[in-house]
Amino acid sequence: MGHSAADWDYRAAIEITKDWNGVEQVLLQNQQGASARVSLHGGQVTSWRNKHGEELLFTSSKDNFFNSYYE
């Protein structure tokens, strides 16, 4: 713990967008630059990036879901 509520900054940017298939998703970003994308179809987290923009979710190169997007 070690943090009081006053130490935290809860402000974040929230944006509703659509993915390449037209499915709505929520993009959440904090002021430090970390972000997450959550699909509104099933609630899947499709991206989670740290403040340096590095993707923290692992996706196999054999995964057809994301690979079909980049072809």
N, C-alpha and C positions, 0 to 999 in steps of 0.2 A: 503494500500500500504506500505509504510515504507521500502521497499526494492528496492535498485537499481539493475540494471542488473549485476553489478559487484559482488553483494552479493550472487548470485545464481550460483550453480555448475550444469551445464546442462549435464554433462557426465553421461551416463547410459549404461548398458549392454543390448543389444538387441539380442535375439536368436529366430530362427524359429525352432519349434519342431512339433511333431504330437501328438494328443491325443490318447486315447485308441482305438478310431474308425478309426485312420489314417487320421483324419482331421488336416490340418496344423493350427498352432496357433503361435502367437508371445508372447514370454516371455520378459517382460520389467522389469529391476531391476535397482534401483539407488544405489549409493555407501553406503547409510545408511542402506540398506537391504530391503526396501519396494519393492513390486513387483506387477505386474498385468499380467494376461494371457488373451489374446484376440483371439478368434477363427477367422480364416480368412474366414470361412463359415458363413456369416451373421453378422460378427463383434460383436458377443456376448462377453461380459466380463465374463469370467468363474471363475476368481479368482482375489482378490484384498487383499493383505496382507500388514500390517504395518511393520515398521522396527523391530518389535518383533516377526514377523512371524504369528501374529494372523490374521485369516481370517475375513475380514470385510463385506463380502457378506453373506446374510442370505439365506439358502436353507432349505426348509421344509423337515422334515423327511418323508413326504408323497410324495415327488417329485420322480418320477420314473426315470428321466433322470440321476441323479447322483447316486441314490441308486443302479441302475443296475450295475454300475461300481464296487461297493464295495461288491457285492454278490459273 
